[in-house]
Amino acid sequence: MRTTVGCRVKSGWAVAVLLGGRADAPRVLDRRRLELSEPEVPESVQPYHASFGTEQTDTAAVERLVRLVTRRAERSVAQLVRDCRAGGHRPARIGVVATSTVDPASIANQHIRAHASEGRLFRTVVEEAARRHGLEPVILLERDLLASAARLLGRTPARVRKAVADLGRGIDGSWRAEDKSAALAAWVLLARRGP
């Protein structure tokens, strides 16, 4: 069975969804939260913030927090891949949903720049860890994801949205927007035959 992983990255965490089966009828095989920050170091959730609304200017503090985030992402992605393999699944790609690919250095407002830096950091550590564990990362912009999926799958956006919502019916717990984005990213990769 072909499988792919979709991942919606947030600040300090991500949701990963493993989909398998045919592209016209995928099913959720696994859904989990990936921790990307250290719970005992609360500032690792926002390493580019010094305090609310203020960008961190202490480069040593940022570097220390980035190392913690990198290590935590490595452990989380490694566990995901181990669990996939233990379940007999060998996904080759991971669709990483991004809200933006804008270079944070191009943003003048320091608070917005801090958020953009964190968005890029958490997305990048997932990409790098995935690559180290044999998953090819594919970046998918959230704003284009539904329309791209509709074109690829030959369905209307409304039908794709309903199908993604229906994927969560057998899942324990809630099936939130992040879960749906991750599932849609996995579905897009499942439907794509090439890179």
KOLBAVO-473576 format. One record per residue (C-alpha): residue in one letter; x, y, z; residue number from 1. Coordinates in steps of 0.5 Angstrom, whole numbers. Layout:
<r><guse>a</guse><X>X</X><Y>Y</Y><Z>Z</Z><bavo>NUM</bavo></r>
...
This chain:
<r><guse>m</guse><X>0</X><Y>0</Y><Z>0</Z><bavo>1</bavo></r>
<r><guse>r</guse><X>3</X><Y>7</Y><Z>-2</Z><bavo>2</bavo></r>
<r><guse>t</guse><X>3</X><Y>12</Y><Z>4</Z><bavo>3</bavo></r>
<r><guse>t</guse><X>5</X><Y>19</Y><Z>5</Z><bavo>4</bavo></r>
<r><guse>v</guse><X>5</X><Y>24</Y><Z>11</Z><bavo>5</bavo></r>
<r><guse>g</guse><X>3</X><Y>31</Y><Z>12</Z><bavo>6</bavo></r>
<r><guse>c</guse><X>5</X><Y>35</Y><Z>17</Z><bavo>7</bavo></r>
<r><guse>r</guse><X>2</X><Y>42</Y><Z>19</Z><bavo>8</bavo></r>
<r><guse>v</guse><X>7</X><Y>46</Y><Z>23</Z><bavo>9</bavo></r>
<r><guse>k</guse><X>5</X><Y>51</Y><Z>29</Z><bavo>10</bavo></r>
<r><guse>s</guse><X>10</X><Y>54</Y><Z>34</Z><bavo>11</bavo></r>
<r><guse>g</guse><X>13</X><Y>49</Y><Z>38</Z><bavo>12</bavo></r>
<r><guse>w</guse><X>9</X><Y>43</Y><Z>35</Z><bavo>13</bavo></r>
<r><guse>a</guse><X>6</X><Y>40</Y><Z>29</Z><bavo>14</bavo></r>
<r><guse>v</guse><X>1</X><Y>35</Y><Z>27</Z><bavo>15</bavo></r>
<r><guse>a</guse><X>3</X><Y>29</Y><Z>23</Z><bavo>16</bavo></r>
<r><guse>v</guse><X>-2</X><Y>25</Y><Z>19</Z><bavo>17</bavo></r>
<r><guse>l</guse><X>0</X><Y>18</Y><Z>15</Z><bavo>18</bavo></r>
<r><guse>l</guse><X>-5</X><Y>17</Y><Z>10</Z><bavo>19</bavo></r>
<r><guse>g</guse><X>-5</X><Y>10</Y><Z>6</Z><bavo>20</bavo></r>
<r><guse>g</guse><X>-9</X><Y>7</Y><Z>0</Z><bavo>21</bavo></r>
<r><guse>r</guse><X>-11</X><Y>9</Y><Z>-7</Z><bavo>22</bavo></r>
<r><guse>a</guse><X>-11</X><Y>17</Y><Z>-8</Z><bavo>23</bavo></r>
<r><guse>d</guse><X>-19</X><Y>16</Y><Z>-10</Z><bavo>24</bavo></r>
<r><guse>a</guse><X>-20</X><Y>13</Y><Z>-3</Z><bavo>25</bavo></r>
<r><guse>p</guse><X>-15</X><Y>14</Y><Z>2</Z><bavo>26</bavo></r>
<r><guse>r</guse><X>-15</X><Y>13</Y><Z>9</Z><bavo>27</bavo></r>
<r><guse>v</guse><X>-12</X><Y>15</Y><Z>16</Z><bavo>28</bavo></r>
<r><guse>l</guse><X>-7</X><Y>10</Y><Z>18</Z><bavo>29</bavo></r>
<r><guse>d</guse><X>-4</X><Y>15</Y><Z>24</Z><bavo>30</bavo></r>
<r><guse>r</guse><X>-5</X><Y>22</Y><Z>27</Z><bavo>31</bavo></r>
<r><guse>r</guse><X>0</X><Y>25</Y><Z>32</Z><bavo>32</bavo></r>
<r><guse>r</guse><X>2</X><Y>31</Y><Z>35</Z><bavo>33</bavo></r>
<r><guse>l</guse><X>10</X><Y>32</Y><Z>34</Z><bavo>34</bavo></r>
<r><guse>e</guse><X>13</X><Y>36</Y><Z>40</Z><bavo>35</bavo></r>
<r><guse>l</guse><X>18</X><Y>41</Y><Z>37</Z><bavo>36</bavo></r>
<r><guse>s</guse><X>20</X><Y>45</Y><Z>43</Z><bavo>37</bavo></r>
<r><guse>e</guse><X>22</X><Y>43</Y><Z>50</Z><bavo>38</bavo></r>
<r><guse>p</guse><X>16</X><Y>43</Y><Z>55</Z><bavo>39</bavo></r>
<r><guse>e</guse><X>21</X><Y>44</Y><Z>61</Z><bavo>40</bavo></r>
<r><guse>v</guse><X>24</X><Y>50</Y><Z>57</Z><bavo>41</bavo></r>
<r><guse>p</guse><X>17</X><Y>54</Y><Z>55</Z><bavo>42</bavo></r>
<r><guse>e</guse><X>21</X><Y>60</Y><Z>52</Z><bavo>43</bavo></r>
<r><guse>s</guse><X>23</X><Y>54</Y><Z>46</Z><bavo>44</bavo></r>
<r><guse>v</guse><X>16</X><Y>55</Y><Z>44</Z><bavo>45</bavo></r>
<r><guse>q</guse><X>18</X><Y>62</Y><Z>41</Z><bavo>46</bavo></r>
<r><guse>p</guse><X>26</X><Y>63</Y><Z>41</Z><bavo>47</bavo></r>
<r><guse>y</guse><X>26</X><Y>69</Y><Z>37</Z><bavo>48</bavo></r>
<r><guse>h</guse><X>21</X><Y>73</Y><Z>42</Z><bavo>49</bavo></r>
<r><guse>a</guse><X>25</X><Y>76</Y><Z>48</Z><bavo>50</bavo></r>
<r><guse>s</guse><X>18</X><Y>78</Y><Z>51</Z><bavo>51</bavo></r>
<r><guse>f</guse><X>11</X><Y>79</Y><Z>48</Z><bavo>52</bavo></r>
<r><guse>g</guse><X>12</X><Y>84</Y><Z>42</Z><bavo>53</bavo></r>
<r><guse>t</guse><X>19</X><Y>84</Y><Z>43</Z><bavo>54</bavo></r>
<r><guse>e</guse><X>24</X><Y>81</Y><Z>38</Z><bavo>55</bavo></r>
<r><guse>q</guse><X>30</X><Y>77</Y><Z>42</Z><bavo>56</bavo></r>
<r><guse>t</guse><X>37</X><Y>80</Y><Z>41</Z><bavo>57</bavo></r>
<r><guse>d</guse><X>41</X><Y>76</Y><Z>45</Z><bavo>58</bavo></r>
<r><guse>t</guse><X>44</X><Y>71</Y><Z>40</Z><bavo>59</bavo></r>
<r><guse>a</guse><X>47</X><Y>66</Y><Z>45</Z><bavo>60</bavo></r>
<r><guse>a</guse><X>40</X><Y>65</Y><Z>48</Z><bavo>61</bavo></r>
<r><guse>v</guse><X>37</X><Y>64</Y><Z>41</Z><bavo>62</bavo></r>
<r><guse>e</guse><X>42</X><Y>59</Y><Z>39</Z><bavo>63</bavo></r>
<r><guse>r</guse><X>41</X><Y>55</Y><Z>45</Z><bavo>64</bavo></r>
<r><guse>l</guse><X>34</X><Y>55</Y><Z>44</Z><bavo>65</bavo></r>
<r><guse>v</guse><X>35</X><Y>53</Y><Z>37</Z><bavo>66</bavo></r>
<r><guse>r</guse><X>39</X><Y>47</Y><Z>39</Z><bavo>67</bavo></r>
<r><guse>l</guse><X>34</X><Y>45</Y><Z>43</Z><bavo>68</bavo></r>
<r><guse>v</guse><X>28</X><Y>46</Y><Z>38</Z><bavo>69</bavo></r>
<r><guse>t</guse><X>33</X><Y>42</Y><Z>33</Z><bavo>70</bavo></r>
<r><guse>r</guse><X>34</X><Y>36</Y><Z>38</Z><bavo>71</bavo></r>
<r><guse>r</guse><X>27</X><Y>36</Y><Z>40</Z><bavo>72</bavo></r>
<r><guse>a</guse><X>24</X><Y>36</Y><Z>32</Z><bavo>73</bavo></r>
<r><guse>e</guse><X>30</X><Y>30</Y><Z>31</Z><bavo>74</bavo></r>
<r><guse>r</guse><X>27</X><Y>26</Y><Z>36</Z><bavo>75</bavo></r>
<r><guse>s</guse><X>20</X><Y>27</Y><Z>34</Z><bavo>76</bavo></r>
<r><guse>v</guse><X>21</X><Y>25</Y><Z>27</Z><bavo>77</bavo></r>
<r><guse>a</guse><X>25</X><Y>19</Y><Z>29</Z><bavo>78</bavo></r>
<r><guse>q</guse><X>19</X><Y>16</Y><Z>33</Z><bavo>79</bavo></r>
<r><guse>l</guse><X>14</X><Y>18</Y><Z>27</Z><bavo>80</bavo></r>
<r><guse>v</guse><X>19</X><Y>14</Y><Z>22</Z><bavo>81</bavo></r>
<r><guse>r</guse><X>20</X><Y>8</Y><Z>27</Z><bavo>82</bavo></r>
<r><guse>d</guse><X>13</X><Y>7</Y><Z>28</Z><bavo>83</bavo></r>
<r><guse>c</guse><X>11</X><Y>8</Y><Z>21</Z><bavo>84</bavo></r>
<r><guse>r</guse><X>16</X><Y>2</Y><Z>20</Z><bavo>85</bavo></r>
<r><guse>a</guse><X>14</X><Y>-2</Y><Z>25</Z><bavo>86</bavo></r>
<r><guse>g</guse><X>7</X><Y>-2</Y><Z>23</Z><bavo>87</bavo></r>
<r><guse>g</guse><X>9</X><Y>-4</Y><Z>16</Z><bavo>88</bavo></r>
<r><guse>h</guse><X>9</X><Y>3</Y><Z>12</Z><bavo>89</bavo></r>
<r><guse>r</guse><X>15</X><Y>6</Y><Z>8</Z><bavo>90</bavo></r>
<r><guse>p</guse><X>13</X><Y>13</Y><Z>6</Z><bavo>91</bavo></r>
<r><guse>a</guse><X>18</X><Y>16</Y><Z>2</Z><bavo>92</bavo></r>
<r><guse>r</guse><X>15</X><Y>23</Y><Z>2</Z><bavo>93</bavo></r>
<r><guse>i</guse><X>12</X><Y>28</Y><Z>7</Z><bavo>94</bavo></r>
<r><guse>g</guse><X>8</X><Y>34</Y><Z>5</Z><bavo>95</bavo></r>
<r><guse>v</guse><X>10</X><Y>40</Y><Z>10</Z><bavo>96</bavo></r>
<r><guse>v</guse><X>5</X><Y>45</Y><Z>10</Z><bavo>97</bavo></r>
<r><guse>a</guse><X>7</X><Y>52</Y><Z>11</Z><bavo>98</bavo></r>
<r><guse>t</guse><X>4</X><Y>59</Y><Z>12</Z><bavo>99</bavo></r>
<r><guse>s</guse><X>9</X><Y>63</Y><Z>8</Z><bavo>100</bavo></r>
<r><guse>t</guse><X>16</X><Y>62</Y><Z>5</Z><bavo>101</bavo></r>
<r><guse>v</guse><X>18</X><Y>70</Y><Z>6</Z><bavo>102</bavo></r>
<r><guse>d</guse><X>25</X><Y>71</Y><Z>8</Z><bavo>103</bavo></r>
<r><guse>p</guse><X>24</X><Y>74</Y><Z>15</Z><bavo>104</bavo></r>
<r><guse>a</guse><X>30</X><Y>79</Y><Z>14</Z><bavo>105</bavo></r>
<r><guse>s</guse><X>25</X><Y>82</Y><Z>9</Z><bavo>106</bavo></r>
<r><guse>i</guse><X>20</X><Y>84</Y><Z>15</Z><bavo>107</bavo></r>
<r><guse>a</guse><X>21</X><Y>91</Y><Z>18</Z><bavo>108</bavo></r>
<r><guse>n</guse><X>17</X><Y>90</Y><Z>24</Z><bavo>109</bavo></r>
<r><guse>q</guse><X>21</X><Y>86</Y><Z>29</Z><bavo>110</bavo></r>
<r><guse>h</guse><X>15</X><Y>83</Y><Z>32</Z><bavo>111</bavo></r>
<r><guse>i</guse><X>12</X><Y>80</Y><Z>26</Z><bavo>112</bavo></r>
<r><guse>r</guse><X>19</X><Y>78</Y><Z>24</Z><bavo>113</bavo></r>
<r><guse>a</guse><X>20</X><Y>74</Y><Z>30</Z><bavo>114</bavo></r>
<r><guse>h</guse><X>14</X><Y>70</Y><Z>28</Z><bavo>115</bavo></r>
<r><guse>a</guse><X>16</X><Y>69</Y><Z>21</Z><bavo>116</bavo></r>
<r><guse>s</guse><X>23</X><Y>67</Y><Z>24</Z><bavo>117</bavo></r>
<r><guse>e</guse><X>20</X><Y>62</Y><Z>28</Z><bavo>118</bavo></r>
<r><guse>g</guse><X>15</X><Y>59</Y><Z>23</Z><bavo>119</bavo></r>
<r><guse>r</guse><X>21</X><Y>58</Y><Z>18</Z><bavo>120</bavo></r>
<r><guse>l</guse><X>25</X><Y>55</Y><Z>24</Z><bavo>121</bavo></r>
<r><guse>f</guse><X>20</X><Y>50</Y><Z>26</Z><bavo>122</bavo></r>
<r><guse>r</guse><X>18</X><Y>48</Y><Z>19</Z><bavo>123</bavo></r>
<r><guse>t</guse><X>26</X><Y>48</Y><Z>17</Z><bavo>124</bavo></r>
<r><guse>v</guse><X>27</X><Y>43</Y><Z>23</Z><bavo>125</bavo></r>
<r><guse>v</guse><X>22</X><Y>38</Y><Z>21</Z><bavo>126</bavo></r>
<r><guse>e</guse><X>24</X><Y>38</Y><Z>14</Z><bavo>127</bavo></r>
<r><guse>e</guse><X>31</X><Y>37</Y><Z>16</Z><bavo>128</bavo></r>
<r><guse>a</guse><X>30</X><Y>31</Y><Z>21</Z><bavo>129</bavo></r>
<r><guse>a</guse><X>25</X><Y>28</Y><Z>15</Z><bavo>130</bavo></r>
<r><guse>r</guse><X>31</X><Y>28</Y><Z>10</Z><bavo>131</bavo></r>
<r><guse>r</guse><X>35</X><Y>25</Y><Z>15</Z><bavo>132</bavo></r>
<r><guse>h</guse><X>30</X><Y>19</Y><Z>16</Z><bavo>133</bavo></r>
<r><guse>g</guse><X>29</X><Y>18</Y><Z>9</Z><bavo>134</bavo></r>
<r><guse>l</guse><X>23</X><Y>22</Y><Z>8</Z><bavo>135</bavo></r>
<r><guse>e</guse><X>23</X><Y>27</Y><Z>2</Z><bavo>136</bavo></r>
<r><guse>p</guse><X>20</X><Y>34</Y><Z>4</Z><bavo>137</bavo></r>
<r><guse>v</guse><X>15</X><Y>37</Y><Z>0</Z><bavo>138</bavo></r>
<r><guse>i</guse><X>13</X><Y>44</Y><Z>2</Z><bavo>139</bavo></r>
<r><guse>l</guse><X>6</X><Y>46</Y><Z>0</Z><bavo>140</bavo></r>
<r><guse>l</guse><X>3</X><Y>53</Y><Z>2</Z><bavo>141</bavo></r>
<r><guse>e</guse><X>-3</X><Y>53</Y><Z>6</Z><bavo>142</bavo></r>
<r><guse>r</guse><X>-7</X><Y>58</Y><Z>2</Z><bavo>143</bavo></r>
<r><guse>d</guse><X>-6</X><Y>54</Y><Z>-5</Z><bavo>144</bavo></r>
<r><guse>l</guse><X>-7</X><Y>47</Y><Z>-2</Z><bavo>145</bavo></r>
<r><guse>l</guse><X>-14</X><Y>46</Y><Z>-3</Z><bavo>146</bavo></r>
<r><guse>a</guse><X>-14</X><Y>49</Y><Z>-10</Z><bavo>147</bavo></r>
<r><guse>s</guse><X>-8</X><Y>45</Y><Z>-12</Z><bavo>148</bavo></r>
<r><guse>a</guse><X>-12</X><Y>39</Y><Z>-9</Z><bavo>149</bavo></r>
<r><guse>a</guse><X>-18</X><Y>40</Y><Z>-13</Z><bavo>150</bavo></r>
<r><guse>r</guse><X>-14</X><Y>41</Y><Z>-19</Z><bavo>151</bavo></r>
<r><guse>l</guse><X>-10</X><Y>34</Y><Z>-18</Z><bavo>152</bavo></r>
<r><guse>l</guse><X>-16</X><Y>30</Y><Z>-15</Z><bavo>153</bavo></r>
<r><guse>g</guse><X>-21</X><Y>33</Y><Z>-21</Z><bavo>154</bavo></r>
<r><guse>r</guse><X>-26</X><Y>35</Y><Z>-15</Z><bavo>155</bavo></r>
<r><guse>t</guse><X>-29</X><Y>41</Y><Z>-13</Z><bavo>156</bavo></r>
<r><guse>p</guse><X>-26</X><Y>45</Y><Z>-7</Z><bavo>157</bavo></r>
<r><guse>a</guse><X>-32</X><Y>44</Y><Z>-3</Z><bavo>158</bavo></r>
<r><guse>r</guse><X>-32</X><Y>36</Y><Z>-5</Z><bavo>159</bavo></r>
<r><guse>v</guse><X>-25</X><Y>36</Y><Z>-3</Z><bavo>160</bavo></r>
<r><guse>r</guse><X>-26</X><Y>40</Y><Z>4</Z><bavo>161</bavo></r>
<r><guse>k</guse><X>-32</X><Y>35</Y><Z>5</Z><bavo>162</bavo></r>
<r><guse>a</guse><X>-28</X><Y>29</Y><Z>4</Z><bavo>163</bavo></r>
<r><guse>v</guse><X>-22</X><Y>31</Y><Z>8</Z><bavo>164</bavo></r>
<r><guse>a</guse><X>-27</X><Y>32</Y><Z>14</Z><bavo>165</bavo></r>
<r><guse>d</guse><X>-30</X><Y>25</Y><Z>13</Z><bavo>166</bavo></r>
<r><guse>l</guse><X>-23</X><Y>22</Y><Z>13</Z><bavo>167</bavo></r>
<r><guse>g</guse><X>-23</X><Y>24</Y><Z>21</Z><bavo>168</bavo></r>
<r><guse>r</guse><X>-29</X><Y>20</Y><Z>22</Z><bavo>169</bavo></r>
<r><guse>g</guse><X>-25</X><Y>14</Y><Z>25</Z><bavo>170</bavo></r>
<r><guse>i</guse><X>-20</X><Y>18</Y><Z>29</Z><bavo>171</bavo></r>
<r><guse>d</guse><X>-20</X><Y>19</Y><Z>36</Z><bavo>172</bavo></r>
<r><guse>g</guse><X>-21</X><Y>26</Y><Z>39</Z><bavo>173</bavo></r>
<r><guse>s</guse><X>-22</X><Y>32</Y><Z>35</Z><bavo>174</bavo></r>
<r><guse>w</guse><X>-21</X><Y>33</Y><Z>28</Z><bavo>175</bavo></r>
<r><guse>r</guse><X>-18</X><Y>40</Y><Z>27</Z><bavo>176</bavo></r>
<r><guse>a</guse><X>-16</X><Y>45</Y><Z>22</Z><bavo>177</bavo></r>
<r><guse>e</guse><X>-9</X><Y>43</Y><Z>23</Z><bavo>178</bavo></r>
<r><guse>d</guse><X>-11</X><Y>35</Y><Z>22</Z><bavo>179</bavo></r>
<r><guse>k</guse><X>-15</X><Y>37</Y><Z>16</Z><bavo>180</bavo></r>
<r><guse>s</guse><X>-9</X><Y>41</Y><Z>13</Z><bavo>181</bavo></r>
<r><guse>a</guse><X>-4</X><Y>35</Y><Z>15</Z><bavo>182</bavo></r>
<r><guse>a</guse><X>-9</X><Y>30</Y><Z>12</Z><bavo>183</bavo></r>
<r><guse>l</guse><X>-10</X><Y>34</Y><Z>5</Z><bavo>184</bavo></r>
<r><guse>a</guse><X>-2</X><Y>35</Y><Z>4</Z><bavo>185</bavo></r>
<r><guse>a</guse><X>-1</X><Y>28</Y><Z>5</Z><bavo>186</bavo></r>
<r><guse>w</guse><X>-7</X><Y>26</Y><Z>0</Z><bavo>187</bavo></r>
<r><guse>v</guse><X>-4</X><Y>31</Y><Z>-5</Z><bavo>188</bavo></r>
<r><guse>l</guse><X>3</X><Y>27</Y><Z>-5</Z><bavo>189</bavo></r>
<r><guse>l</guse><X>-1</X><Y>21</Y><Z>-5</Z><bavo>190</bavo></r>
<r><guse>a</guse><X>-4</X><Y>23</Y><Z>-11</Z><bavo>191</bavo></r>
<r><guse>r</guse><X>2</X><Y>26</Y><Z>-15</Z><bavo>192</bavo></r>
<r><guse>r</guse><X>6</X><Y>20</Y><Z>-18</Z><bavo>193</bavo></r>
<r><guse>g</guse><X>12</X><Y>24</Y><Z>-20</Z><bavo>194</bavo></r>
<r><guse>p</guse><X>16</X><Y>29</Y><Z>-15</Z><bavo>195</bavo></r>
